[in-house]
């Protein structure tokens, strides 16, 4: 029965191991004879000399037997296709028995040995063990067994001897044995890898030859078919069949890049998984998405984009075996790497990503291509082909949004993060309808009078009885586009609540994201909120951060001008953390600068330079100032003394529901009235 490819390859590898062992056999046997002869005849053991010579004779006879076995392998088996198990077993038994004879030799004559003889014996046995660490390294079991038998019995006998010098030599023998084990392990790993690489190269050469023969065969068939078509029409059926097969082959290829298409790649990937099951070999799937490809298409046209995709396919094909790369669709590619773990797959992914930088010009146009790559490993992450592709795709997608241009490996934590994001995103879509979004208000106190000057409207989300931090759901709402609806709802709610406040001097401050500002309907939505609530426009403050002006300056300045024309106040939130210029502040005519809490927290430590600079600019531009994040009376006193107009923070009140705000205001009002 024909052997499977895996067994055939394993058999060939074992033959290489046997060949490496036997190729050094004669040298090892000669050294054994010389060494044991030197110990036997180099030292006179007196009455025990005759016994020693008998042991020498036994070792000599057994060494000659091993020599005959080695000669048999060189003459009969070396160039034959043989089963390696029996030769390996003979060599293994011979080597181990030789080591046993050495150990018996050393132990038997230990008591009669002089210090010089014992030291010489230990040196010779250590030298032979050291040589075995390399010569016998193709078999880890053999080299460990051999060196252990050679060194450990003699070393332990010396350690338990009453003589100090013997103890020292015994300890040195044990240490030398440990070092030989480490050296033999590294040598074995190197040899095993060398054998594996050799066979991979042989397989690649055989594959190349088979492909060349296949090309020759197909060309010959085509020539014969054309000749037969010229001679007669009776071979038309065969020609139709041949063309059908060719069409089937083409249907598995991407017509642009020549790589496998999605269907063909999945079939091939599933087949590779089936082949990996018996040997438990790992497979790495790499999902590759190009960075910057859309800009190339938009700038230079689809023809240049197609040329870039073809160049990318050529680059990626260099990092994997034949038929292990495919085009998934659009600017997405996929590769499978046999025998690759996470480290190897990441290294290859990094190299493939870096190679795309070589694509610098296509069709006369300068281009810059990068890639984000997600990796999943079989069987670590899944044993199903479709699931592995999905996990690699999810990994790529995760890094594409957070840190594009990297190579990332799938992990359970990443999967949990994505699942949690999907859960929150789905919940956020219905948060307004389910009345899960709440608006709370944090008081802003006038510094001099300590009266309530305004409130800041803040969004809170209770999802399945769990409060989700604004730092989590606000960026998620911006990323999914839901910030438009949520921000508009918060604006309307804040205007309605403020309009119903008994004191018409109270203003409300509402945060606005850059996505809202860029929306063409934003001004109309603000008008609707004011008109439907009846709130006076001057009582509405819209807070924007400095960083929004890095997006689209022309549109944003127009929107701010339209709001100012309606007497709506504009505040710069978190001032000092962005990159505002003095000319920008002057051109946009802001009403309020809010000093970020980071600077307020440091002010008691003497770090007040930015706060003083902010107050100076605000004075020059005629703006009010609000200091955020005040938590201690000391901070409030310092800021008030420096000239800050308004104060906001937990020292005065946390964000409150509308009814709680009314109670807080009533208590504050009564307290001040009673104190007067």
JOHU-V40563 format. One record per run of one state. SS is the DSSP state (helix for helix, strand for strand, loop for the rest). FROM is the first residue (numbers start at 1). TO is the last residue. If there is no record, write none. Layout:
BEGIN
ss;from;to
SS;FROM;TO
SS;FROM;TO
END
This chain:
BEGIN
ss;from;to
loop;1;4
helix;5;23
loop;24;24
helix;25;42
loop;43;45
helix;46;77
loop;78;83
helix;84;108
loop;109;114
helix;115;135
loop;136;139
helix;140;159
loop;160;163
helix;164;231
loop;232;235
helix;236;250
loop;251;252
strand;253;253
loop;254;259
strand;260;260
loop;261;261
helix;262;279
loop;280;282
strand;283;291
loop;292;292
helix;293;300
loop;301;301
helix;302;317
loop;318;324
strand;325;329
loop;330;331
strand;332;338
loop;339;341
helix;342;358
loop;359;360
strand;361;362
loop;363;364
strand;365;366
loop;367;369
strand;370;378
loop;379;384
helix;385;402
loop;403;406
strand;407;409
loop;410;411
helix;412;429
loop;430;436
strand;437;446
loop;447;451
strand;452;463
loop;464;465
strand;466;468
loop;469;469
helix;470;480
loop;481;482
helix;483;499
loop;500;506
strand;507;511
loop;512;513
helix;514;518
loop;519;521
helix;522;533
loop;534;536
helix;537;539
strand;540;545
helix;546;550
loop;551;552
helix;553;565
loop;566;568
strand;569;575
loop;576;581
helix;582;588
loop;589;591
strand;592;595
loop;596;596
helix;597;601
loop;602;602
helix;603;605
loop;606;608
helix;609;621
loop;622;623
strand;624;627
loop;628;632
helix;633;642
loop;643;645
strand;646;647
loop;648;655
strand;656;656
loop;657;657
helix;658;675
loop;676;676
END
